[in-house]
Amino acid sequence: MVSVNDLIVAAGNGNLGLVVSLLATKVDVNGTDEKWLLCTSSLGHKLTQDIVRLLLEKGANFNTTDENGNTPLTCAAIIGRVGVIRELLDFGCDIDQVNGGGNTVLSSAAQTDHTATAPSLLDRGATVDAQDSIGCSPLIFASARGYIDIVRLLPEKGAAIDLTANDGATPLMLAAASGYIDVMQLLLEKGAAMDQTDNDGYSPLTWAAGHGQTEAVQYLVERGAEVDKPTVREVTPLIGAGVSGHVNVA
């Protein structure tokens, strides 16, 4: 007996002929069978625009979600399927839809290093500074992960360079905490505030020192960062490094 799982496998593998044959058996394109057809299929690296178009024409629900609240559009963005993204948007998907964590499609794309995905979403009108439930924006996500190409793109499309998360963290702070010197340099060149502090008074230098990022600390100091800037608890970057056990930084 043909099941929706057969259709999922065929679609994810890019087998258009088999998809056509399976659809001819009247298999339910919105059947769950413990999976979500378009969401799961969209995670298939061989899924094609033709197959997506066919499934949509047969009534597949493009607003269906998986257990994490991800729609097919979000799933396609996560793995960098630009053609599938284009097809779903042409069919009417909401480009700024959010998943269970409050992430928009662009934010989900910014957490992966698929450099073609973010431009395709921005060109279609994705909100560049959309923030999730804890205030993280696409630029914060990309900076925290060191995805330099996405970090370069987002400010060019209007992203606020110092937009903060709910805890006051900026993209520069997150890049400093992970030691991404190239991202830090780019953000500073774009005008990021070097001594801005989060809600606890931590500056990018304090973040770098507290995470043992020696090269990031050296870079910020050479750029003129305030080395004795205390937090709200009077913790300086030097003290923060020592408390965290990073004596090499201190």
FIVO-951572 format. One record per residue: residue number from 1; x, y, z of N, C-alpha, C in turn. Coordinates in nm, 2 decimals. Layout:
<marlums>
MARLUM  num  n.east  n.north    n.up  ca.east  ca.north   ca.up  c.east  c.north    c.up
MARLUM  NUM       X        Y       Z        X         Y       Z       X        Y       Z
...
</marlums>
This chain:
<marlums>
MARLUM  num  n.east  n.north    n.up  ca.east  ca.north   ca.up  c.east  c.north    c.up
MARLUM    1    0.08    -0.12    0.00     0.00      0.00    0.00    0.09     0.13    0.00
MARLUM    2    0.06     0.22   -0.09     0.13      0.34   -0.10    0.10     0.43    0.02
MARLUM    3    0.21     0.49    0.08     0.19      0.58    0.20    0.25     0.71    0.17
MARLUM    4    0.23     0.81    0.25     0.29      0.94    0.23    0.44     0.93    0.25
MARLUM    5    0.48     0.83    0.33     0.63      0.82    0.35    0.70     0.79    0.21
MARLUM    6    0.63     0.71    0.13     0.69      0.68    0.00    0.70     0.81   -0.08
MARLUM    7    0.60     0.89   -0.07     0.60      1.02   -0.14    0.71     1.11   -0.09
MARLUM    8    0.73     1.11    0.04     0.83      1.19    0.10    0.97     1.15    0.05
MARLUM    9    1.00     1.02    0.05     1.13      0.97    0.00    1.15     1.01   -0.14
MARLUM   10    1.05     0.99   -0.23     1.06      1.02   -0.37    1.08     1.16   -0.39
MARLUM   11    1.01     1.25   -0.32     1.03      1.39   -0.34    1.16     1.44   -0.29
MARLUM   12    1.20     1.39   -0.17     1.33      1.43   -0.12    1.45     1.39   -0.20
MARLUM   13    1.43     1.28   -0.28     1.54      1.23   -0.36    1.53     1.29   -0.50
MARLUM   14    1.43     1.38   -0.53     1.43      1.44   -0.66    1.37     1.36   -0.77
MARLUM   15    1.30     1.25   -0.74     1.25      1.16   -0.84    1.11     1.20   -0.88
MARLUM   16    1.11     1.29   -0.98     0.98      1.35   -1.03    0.89     1.24   -1.09
MARLUM   17    0.95     1.15   -1.17     0.87      1.04   -1.23    0.80     0.96   -1.12
MARLUM   18    0.87     0.92   -1.02     0.81      0.84   -0.91    0.70     0.92   -0.84
MARLUM   19    0.73     1.05   -0.81     0.63      1.14   -0.75    0.50     1.14   -0.83
MARLUM   20    0.51     1.16   -0.96     0.39      1.16   -1.04    0.32     1.03   -1.03
MARLUM   21    0.39     0.92   -1.03     0.32      0.79   -1.02    0.25     0.77   -0.89
MARLUM   22    0.32     0.81   -0.78     0.26      0.80   -0.65    0.14     0.89   -0.64
MARLUM   23    0.14     1.01   -0.69     0.03      1.10   -0.68   -0.09     1.04   -0.76
MARLUM   24   -0.06     0.96   -0.86    -0.17      0.90   -0.94   -0.25     0.80   -0.86
MARLUM   25   -0.19     0.75   -0.75    -0.26      0.65   -0.67   -0.35     0.72   -0.56
MARLUM   26   -0.35     0.85   -0.57    -0.44      0.93   -0.48   -0.39     0.93   -0.34
MARLUM   27   -0.26     0.91   -0.32    -0.20      0.92   -0.19   -0.23     1.06   -0.13
MARLUM   28   -0.26     1.07    0.00    -0.29      1.20    0.06   -0.17     1.28    0.07
MARLUM   29   -0.16     1.40    0.00    -0.04      1.48    0.00   -0.03     1.55    0.14
MARLUM   30   -0.13     1.55    0.22    -0.12      1.61    0.35   -0.13     1.51    0.46
MARLUM   31   -0.11     1.38    0.43    -0.11      1.28    0.53    0.01     1.29    0.62
MARLUM   32    0.00     1.27    0.74     0.11      1.29    0.83    0.19     1.16    0.84
MARLUM   33    0.13     1.05    0.88     0.21      0.93    0.90    0.33     0.95    0.97
MARLUM   34    0.33     1.03    1.08     0.44      1.06    1.17    0.54     1.16    1.10
MARLUM   35    0.51     1.21    0.99     0.60      1.30    0.92    0.51     1.41    0.86
MARLUM   36    0.58     1.52    0.81     0.51      1.63    0.75    0.56     1.64    0.61
MARLUM   37    0.48     1.61    0.51     0.53      1.59    0.37    0.62     1.70    0.32
MARLUM   38    0.57     1.82    0.31     0.66      1.93    0.25    0.77     1.96    0.34
MARLUM   39    0.75     1.96    0.47     0.86      1.99    0.56    0.98     1.89    0.55
MARLUM   40    0.94     1.77    0.56     1.04      1.66    0.55    1.10     1.66    0.41
MARLUM   41    1.02     1.67    0.31     1.07      1.67    0.17    1.17     1.79    0.15
MARLUM   42    1.14     1.90    0.21     1.22      2.02    0.19    1.36     2.00    0.25
MARLUM   43    1.37     1.90    0.34     1.51      1.87    0.39    1.59     1.78    0.30
MARLUM   44    1.52     1.74    0.19     1.59      1.65    0.09    1.68     1.74    0.00
MARLUM   45    1.80     1.71   -0.01     1.89      1.80   -0.09    1.87     1.78   -0.24
MARLUM   46    1.79     1.69   -0.28     1.76      1.67   -0.42    1.62     1.72   -0.46
MARLUM   47    1.55     1.77   -0.37     1.42      1.82   -0.40    1.42     1.93   -0.50
MARLUM   48    1.34     1.92   -0.60     1.34      2.02   -0.71    1.22     2.11   -0.71
MARLUM   49    1.24     2.23   -0.78     1.13      2.32   -0.79    1.01     2.25   -0.86
MARLUM   50    1.03     2.17   -0.96     0.92      2.10   -1.03    0.84     2.02   -0.94
MARLUM   51    0.91     1.95   -0.85     0.84      1.86   -0.76    0.76     1.94   -0.66
MARLUM   52    0.82     2.05   -0.61     0.75      2.14   -0.51    0.62     2.19   -0.58
MARLUM   53    0.64     2.24   -0.70     0.52      2.30   -0.77    0.41     2.20   -0.79
MARLUM   54    0.45     2.07   -0.83     0.35      1.97   -0.85    0.28     1.94   -0.72
MARLUM   55    0.35     1.93   -0.61     0.29      1.90   -0.48    0.19     2.01   -0.44
MARLUM   56    0.24     2.13   -0.46     0.15      2.24   -0.43    0.02     2.25   -0.51
MARLUM   57    0.04     2.21   -0.64    -0.07      2.21   -0.73   -0.17     2.10   -0.69
MARLUM   58   -0.12     1.99   -0.62    -0.20      1.88   -0.58   -0.26     1.91   -0.44
MARLUM   59   -0.24     2.03   -0.39    -0.30      2.06   -0.26   -0.22     2.05   -0.14
MARLUM   60   -0.08     2.03   -0.15     0.00      2.02   -0.03   -0.01     2.15    0.05
MARLUM   61   -0.02     2.13    0.18    -0.03      2.25    0.26    0.11     2.31    0.29
MARLUM   62    0.13     2.43    0.23     0.26      2.49    0.25    0.28     2.56    0.39
MARLUM   63    0.17     2.56    0.47     0.18      2.62    0.60    0.19     2.51    0.71
MARLUM   64    0.20     2.39    0.67     0.22      2.28    0.76    0.35     2.30    0.84
MARLUM   65    0.36     2.25    0.96     0.48      2.26    1.04    0.52     2.13    1.10
MARLUM   66    0.65     2.12    1.13     0.71      2.01    1.20    0.70     2.03    1.35
MARLUM   67    0.77     1.94    1.42     0.75      1.94    1.57    0.82     2.07    1.63
MARLUM   68    0.91     2.14    1.55     0.97      2.26    1.60    0.91     2.38    1.54
MARLUM   69    0.79     2.37    1.48     0.72      2.48    1.42    0.78     2.53    1.29
MARLUM   70    0.87     2.45    1.23     0.93      2.49    1.10    0.83     2.46    0.99
MARLUM   71    0.81     2.55    0.90     0.73      2.53    0.78    0.83     2.48    0.67
MARLUM   72    0.77     2.44    0.56     0.85      2.40    0.44    0.95     2.51    0.40
MARLUM   73    0.91     2.63    0.41     0.99      2.74    0.37    1.11     2.75    0.46
MARLUM   74    1.09     2.74    0.59     1.20      2.74    0.69    1.29     2.63    0.67
MARLUM   75    1.24     2.51    0.64     1.32      2.39    0.62    1.41     2.41    0.50
MARLUM   76    1.35     2.46    0.39     1.43      2.49    0.27    1.54     2.59    0.30
MARLUM   77    1.51     2.69    0.38     1.61      2.79    0.41    1.73     2.74    0.49
MARLUM   78    1.69     2.64    0.58     1.80      2.59    0.67    1.90     2.51    0.58
MARLUM   79    1.86     2.44    0.48     1.96      2.37    0.40    2.00     2.44    0.27
MARLUM   80    1.95     2.56    0.25     2.00      2.64    0.14    1.94     2.61    0.00
MARLUM   81    1.81     2.57    0.00     1.75      2.53   -0.12    1.68     2.66   -0.18
MARLUM   82    1.76     2.74   -0.26     1.71      2.86   -0.31    1.60     2.85   -0.41
MARLUM   83    1.61     2.75   -0.49     1.50      2.72   -0.59    1.37     2.69   -0.53
MARLUM   84    1.38     2.60   -0.42     1.26      2.56   -0.35    1.20     2.68   -0.28
MARLUM   85    1.28     2.76   -0.22     1.24      2.89   -0.15    1.16     2.97   -0.25
MARLUM   86    1.22     2.99   -0.37     1.15      3.08   -0.47    1.02     3.02   -0.51
MARLUM   87    1.01     2.89   -0.52     0.88      2.83   -0.56    0.77     2.85   -0.45
MARLUM   88    0.81     2.83   -0.33     0.72      2.85   -0.22    0.67     2.99   -0.20
MARLUM   89    0.77     3.08   -0.22     0.73      3.23   -0.21    0.64     3.26   -0.33
MARLUM   90    0.66     3.21   -0.44     0.58      3.24   -0.56    0.43     3.19   -0.53
MARLUM   91    0.43     3.08   -0.45     0.29      3.02   -0.43    0.22     3.10   -0.32
MARLUM   92    0.29     3.18   -0.25     0.22      3.26   -0.15    0.27     3.25    0.00
MARLUM   93    0.38     3.18    0.02     0.42      3.16    0.16    0.46     3.30    0.22
MARLUM   94    0.44     3.31    0.35     0.47      3.43    0.42    0.62     3.43    0.45
MARLUM   95    0.69     3.53    0.39     0.84      3.53    0.40    0.89     3.56    0.54
MARLUM   96    0.80     3.62    0.63     0.84      3.65    0.76    0.77     3.56    0.87
MARLUM   97    0.73     3.44    0.82     0.67      3.35    0.92    0.77     3.31    1.02
MARLUM   98    0.73     3.27    1.14     0.82      3.24    1.25    0.80     3.09    1.29
MARLUM   99    0.90     3.03    1.34     0.89      2.89    1.39    0.86     2.89    1.54
MARLUM  100    0.87     2.78    1.61     0.84      2.77    1.75    0.93     2.85    1.84
MARLUM  101    1.05     2.88    1.79     1.14      2.96    1.87    1.13     3.11    1.84
MARLUM  102    1.04     3.15    1.75     1.02      3.29    1.72    1.12     3.33    1.61
MARLUM  103    1.19     3.24    1.55     1.28      3.28    1.44    1.21     3.29    1.31
MARLUM  104    1.24     3.40    1.23     1.19      3.41    1.10    1.27     3.32    1.01
MARLUM  105    1.22     3.31    0.88     1.30      3.23    0.78    1.44     3.29    0.77
MARLUM  106    1.45     3.42    0.76     1.58      3.48    0.75    1.67     3.45    0.87
MARLUM  107    1.62     3.46    0.99     1.70      3.42    1.10    1.75     3.28    1.10
MARLUM  108    1.66     3.19    1.05     1.70      3.05    1.04    1.81     3.03    0.94
MARLUM  109    1.80     3.11    0.83     1.90      3.10    0.72    2.03     3.16    0.77
MARLUM  110    2.03     3.26    0.86     2.15      3.32    0.91    2.22     3.23    1.00
MARLUM  111    2.16     3.13    1.05     2.22      3.03    1.14    2.29     2.92    1.07
MARLUM  112    2.29     2.93    0.94     2.36      2.83    0.85    2.44     2.90    0.75
MARLUM  113    2.55     2.83    0.70     2.64      2.90    0.62    2.61     2.88    0.47
MARLUM  114    2.48     2.90    0.43     2.44      2.89    0.29    2.43     3.03    0.24
MARLUM  115    2.53     3.08    0.18     2.55      3.22    0.15    2.44     3.27    0.05
MARLUM  116    2.38     3.18   -0.03     2.29      3.22   -0.14    2.15     3.24   -0.08
MARLUM  117    2.12     3.18    0.04     1.99      3.19    0.09    1.94     3.32    0.14
MARLUM  118    2.03     3.39    0.22     1.99      3.52    0.28    1.97     3.62    0.17
MARLUM  119    2.05     3.63    0.07     2.02      3.73   -0.04    1.89     3.70   -0.11
MARLUM  120    1.86     3.58   -0.13     1.73      3.55   -0.20    1.61     3.59   -0.12
MARLUM  121    1.62     3.57    0.01     1.51      3.61    0.10    1.50     3.77    0.11
MARLUM  122    1.62     3.83    0.13     1.62      3.98    0.14    1.57     4.04    0.01
MARLUM  123    1.60     3.98   -0.10     1.55      4.04   -0.23    1.40     4.03   -0.25
MARLUM  124    1.34     3.93   -0.17     1.20      3.92   -0.17    1.13     3.99   -0.06
MARLUM  125    1.20     4.07    0.02     1.14      4.15    0.12    1.14     4.11    0.26
MARLUM  126    1.23     4.01    0.29     1.24      3.96    0.43    1.28     4.08    0.52
MARLUM  127    1.22     4.08    0.64     1.25      4.18    0.74    1.39     4.16    0.79
MARLUM  128    1.48     4.25    0.77     1.62      4.23    0.80    1.66     4.23    0.95
MARLUM  129    1.58     4.30    1.03     1.61      4.31    1.17    1.51     4.24    1.26
MARLUM  130    1.43     4.14    1.20     1.33      4.07    1.28    1.40     4.00    1.40
MARLUM  131    1.35     4.01    1.52     1.41      3.95    1.64    1.32     3.84    1.69
MARLUM  132    1.38     3.74    1.75     1.31      3.62    1.80    1.27     3.65    1.95
MARLUM  133    1.23     3.55    2.02     1.17      3.56    2.15    1.27     3.62    2.25
MARLUM  134    1.40     3.60    2.22     1.50      3.65    2.32    1.58     3.77    2.25
MARLUM  135    1.52     3.82    2.14     1.57      3.94    2.08    1.69     3.92    1.99
MARLUM  136    1.72     3.80    1.95     1.83      3.78    1.85    1.78     3.81    1.71
MARLUM  137    1.86     3.88    1.64     1.83      3.92    1.50    1.92     3.83    1.41
MARLUM  138    1.89     3.83    1.28     1.98      3.76    1.18    2.12     3.80    1.19
MARLUM  139    2.15     3.93    1.21     2.29      3.97    1.23    2.36     3.91    1.35
MARLUM  140    2.28     3.91    1.46     2.34      3.85    1.58    2.37     3.70    1.56
MARLUM  141    2.28     3.63    1.50     2.30      3.49    1.47    2.42     3.46    1.39
MARLUM  142    2.43     3.54    1.28     2.54      3.52    1.19    2.68     3.56    1.25
MARLUM  143    2.68     3.66    1.33     2.80      3.71    1.40    2.84     3.61    1.50
MARLUM  144    2.75     3.55    1.57     2.78      3.45    1.68    2.84     3.32    1.62
MARLUM  145    2.81     3.30    1.49     2.86      3.18    1.43    2.97     3.20    1.33
MARLUM  146    3.01     3.32    1.31     3.12      3.35    1.23    3.10     3.35    1.08
MARLUM  147    2.97     3.37    1.04     2.94      3.36    0.90    2.96     3.49    0.83
MARLUM  148    3.09     3.52    0.79     3.13      3.65    0.75    3.06     3.70    0.63
MARLUM  149    3.02     3.62    0.53     2.95      3.66    0.41    2.81     3.72    0.45
MARLUM  150    2.75     3.65    0.54     2.61      3.69    0.58    2.63     3.82    0.66
MARLUM  151    2.73     3.83    0.75     2.75      3.95    0.83    2.78     4.07    0.74
MARLUM  152    2.85     4.04    0.63     2.88      4.15    0.53    2.75     4.20    0.46
MARLUM  153    2.67     4.10    0.43     2.55      4.13    0.35    2.44     4.21    0.43
MARLUM  154    2.42     4.17    0.55     2.30      4.22    0.63    2.31     4.37    0.65
MARLUM  155    2.42     4.43    0.69     2.42      4.58    0.71    2.40     4.65    0.57
MARLUM  156    2.45     4.59    0.46     2.43      4.65    0.33    2.28     4.65    0.30
MARLUM  157    2.20     4.56    0.36     2.06      4.56    0.34    1.98     4.63    0.45
MARLUM  158    2.05     4.70    0.53     1.99      4.79    0.63    1.99     4.74    0.77
MARLUM  159    2.05     4.63    0.80     2.05      4.57    0.94    2.12     4.67    1.03
MARLUM  160    2.06     4.69    1.15     2.12      4.78    1.25    2.24     4.71    1.31
MARLUM  161    2.36     4.77    1.30     2.48      4.71    1.34    2.49     4.68    1.49
MARLUM  162    2.43     4.76    1.57     2.43      4.74    1.72    2.30     4.71    1.78
MARLUM  163    2.21     4.65    1.70     2.08      4.61    1.75    2.10     4.50    1.86
MARLUM  164    2.04     4.52    1.98     2.07      4.43    2.09    1.97     4.32    2.11
MARLUM  165    2.01     4.21    2.16     1.92      4.11    2.21    1.86     4.16    2.34
MARLUM  166    1.77     4.08    2.40     1.70      4.12    2.52    1.79     4.14    2.64
MARLUM  167    1.91     4.07    2.63     2.01      4.09    2.74    2.11     4.20    2.71
MARLUM  168    2.09     4.27    2.60     2.17      4.38    2.57    2.29     4.34    2.48
MARLUM  169    2.30     4.22    2.45     2.42      4.17    2.37    2.41     4.22    2.23
MARLUM  170    2.52     4.26    2.17     2.53      4.31    2.03    2.60     4.21    1.95
MARLUM  171    2.59     4.22    1.82     2.66      4.13    1.73    2.81     4.12    1.76
MARLUM  172    2.87     4.24    1.79     3.01      4.24    1.82    3.05     4.16    1.94
MARLUM  173    2.96     4.17    2.04     2.99      4.10    2.16    2.99     3.95    2.14
MARLUM  174    2.89     3.90    2.06     2.88      3.76    2.03    3.00     3.71    1.94
MARLUM  175    3.04     3.79    1.85     3.16      3.76    1.77    3.29     3.76    1.85
MARLUM  176    3.30     3.85    1.95     3.41      3.86    2.04    3.42     3.73    2.13
MARLUM  177    3.30     3.69    2.18     3.30      3.58    2.27    3.34     3.45    2.20
MARLUM  178    3.33     3.44    2.07     3.37      3.32    1.99    3.50     3.34    1.92
MARLUM  179    3.56     3.46    1.93     3.69      3.49    1.87    3.69     3.50    1.72
MARLUM  180    3.59     3.54    1.66     3.58      3.56    1.52    3.64     3.70    1.48
MARLUM  181    3.77     3.70    1.46     3.84      3.83    1.44    3.79     3.90    1.31
MARLUM  182    3.77     3.82    1.20     3.73      3.88    1.08    3.59     3.94    1.09
MARLUM  183    3.50     3.87    1.16     3.37      3.93    1.18    3.38     4.06    1.27
MARLUM  184    3.46     4.05    1.37     3.48      4.17    1.46    3.53     4.29    1.38
MARLUM  185    3.63     4.26    1.30     3.68      4.37    1.21    3.58     4.43    1.12
MARLUM  186    3.50     4.34    1.06     3.40      4.39    0.97    3.29     4.47    1.04
MARLUM  187    3.25     4.43    1.15     3.15      4.50    1.23    3.20     4.64    1.27
MARLUM  188    3.32     4.64    1.32     3.38      4.77    1.36    3.39     4.86    1.24
MARLUM  189    3.43     4.81    1.12     3.44      4.89    1.00    3.30     4.95    0.96
MARLUM  190    3.20     4.87    1.00     3.06      4.91    0.97    3.00     5.01    1.07
MARLUM  191    3.09     5.04    1.18     3.04      5.13    1.28    3.00     5.08    1.41
MARLUM  192    3.02     4.95    1.44     2.98      4.89    1.56    3.05     4.96    1.68
MARLUM  193    2.98     4.98    1.79     3.03      5.05    1.91    3.12     4.95    1.98
MARLUM  194    3.25     4.99    2.00     3.35      4.90    2.05    3.33     4.88    2.21
MARLUM  195    3.28     4.99    2.27     3.27      4.98    2.42    3.13     4.98    2.47
MARLUM  196    3.03     4.95    2.38     2.89      4.94    2.43    2.88     4.82    2.52
MARLUM  197    2.79     4.83    2.62     2.78      4.73    2.72    2.64     4.67    2.72
MARLUM  198    2.63     4.54    2.76     2.50      4.47    2.77    2.44     4.51    2.90
MARLUM  199    2.33     4.44    2.94     2.25      4.48    3.06    2.33     4.46    3.19
MARLUM  200    2.43     4.38    3.18     2.52      4.35    3.30    2.64     4.44    3.30
MARLUM  201    2.66     4.52    3.20     2.77      4.61    3.19    2.89     4.54    3.12
MARLUM  202    2.87     4.43    3.05     2.98      4.36    2.98    3.00     4.43    2.84
MARLUM  203    3.13     4.46    2.82     3.16      4.52    2.68    3.21     4.40    2.60
MARLUM  204    3.23     4.43    2.47     3.29      4.32    2.38    3.42     4.27    2.44
MARLUM  205    3.50     4.36    2.49     3.63      4.32    2.55    3.61     4.22    2.67
MARLUM  206    3.51     4.25    2.75     3.48      4.17    2.87    3.43     4.03    2.82
MARLUM  207    3.35     4.03    2.72     3.30      3.91    2.66    3.41     3.82    2.61
MARLUM  208    3.50     3.88    2.54     3.62      3.81    2.48    3.71     3.76    2.59
MARLUM  209    3.74     3.84    2.69     3.82      3.80    2.80    3.76     3.69    2.88
MARLUM  210    3.63     3.70    2.91     3.56      3.60    2.99    3.55     3.46    2.92
MARLUM  211    3.56     3.46    2.79     3.55      3.34    2.71    3.69     3.29    2.67
MARLUM  212    3.80     3.36    2.72     3.93      3.31    2.69    3.98     3.33    2.55
MARLUM  213    3.92     3.43    2.48     3.96      3.46    2.34    4.07     3.56    2.34
MARLUM  214    4.19     3.50    2.35     4.32      3.58    2.36    4.33     3.67    2.24
MARLUM  215    4.32     3.62    2.12     4.34      3.70    2.00    4.24     3.81    1.99
MARLUM  216    4.12     3.78    2.03     4.01      3.88    2.02    4.04     3.99    2.12
MARLUM  217    4.08     3.95    2.24     4.12      4.05    2.34    4.23     4.15    2.29
MARLUM  218    4.33     4.08    2.23     4.45      4.16    2.18    4.40     4.25    2.07
MARLUM  219    4.31     4.20    1.98     4.27      4.29    1.87    4.19     4.41    1.92
MARLUM  220    4.10     4.39    2.02     4.02      4.50    2.07    4.10     4.60    2.14
MARLUM  221    4.20     4.55    2.22     4.29      4.64    2.29    4.37     4.73    2.19
MARLUM  222    4.42     4.66    2.08     4.49      4.74    1.98    4.40     4.84    1.91
MARLUM  223    4.27     4.81    1.90     4.18      4.90    1.84    4.14     5.01    1.93
MARLUM  224    4.18     5.01    2.06     4.15      5.11    2.15    4.04     5.09    2.25
MARLUM  225    4.00     4.96    2.27     3.89      4.93    2.36    3.93     4.97    2.50
MARLUM  226    3.84     5.01    2.58     3.86      5.06    2.72    3.89     4.93    2.80
MARLUM  227    4.01     4.92    2.85     4.06      4.80    2.91    4.01     4.79    3.06
MARLUM  228    3.98     4.90    3.12     3.94      4.89    3.26    3.79     4.92    3.28
MARLUM  229    3.71     4.90    3.18     3.57      4.93    3.19    3.50     4.83    3.27
MARLUM  230    3.44     4.87    3.39     3.39      4.77    3.48    3.24     4.74    3.44
MARLUM  231    3.20     4.62    3.49     3.06      4.58    3.47    2.98     4.64    3.58
MARLUM  232    2.85     4.61    3.59     2.77      4.67    3.70    2.81     4.61    3.83
MARLUM  233    2.88     4.50    3.83     2.93      4.44    3.95    3.08     4.47    3.97
MARLUM  234    3.13     4.57    3.90     3.27      4.62    3.91    3.37     4.52    3.87
MARLUM  235    3.33     4.44    3.77     3.42      4.34    3.71    3.49     4.40    3.59
MARLUM  236    3.62     4.41    3.59     3.69      4.46    3.47    3.72     4.34    3.38
MARLUM  237    3.75     4.37    3.25     3.79      4.26    3.16    3.90     4.17    3.22
MARLUM  238    4.00     4.23    3.29     4.11      4.15    3.35    4.06     4.06    3.46
MARLUM  239    3.97     4.11    3.54     3.91      4.03    3.65    3.83     3.92    3.59
MARLUM  240    3.75     3.96    3.49     3.66      3.86    3.43    3.74     3.74    3.37
MARLUM  241    3.85     3.77    3.31     3.94      3.66    3.26    3.99     3.57    3.37
MARLUM  242    4.03     3.63    3.48     4.08      3.56    3.59    3.98     3.47    3.66
MARLUM  243    3.86     3.53    3.68     3.75      3.46    3.74    3.71     3.34    3.66
MARLUM  244    3.72     3.35    3.53     3.68      3.25    3.44    3.79     3.14    3.42
MARLUM  245    3.90     3.17    3.48     4.01      3.07    3.47    4.10     3.09    3.34
MARLUM  246    4.08     3.20    3.27     4.16      3.22    3.15    4.28     3.30    3.18
MARLUM  247    4.38     3.24    3.25     4.50      3.32    3.29    4.58     3.36    3.17
MARLUM  248    4.57     3.29    3.06     4.65      3.32    2.94    4.60     3.46    2.89
MARLUM  249    4.47     3.49    2.91     4.42      3.62    2.86    4.46     3.73    2.96
MARLUM  250    4.45     3.70    3.09     4.49      3.79    3.19    4.64     3.83    3.18
</marlums>
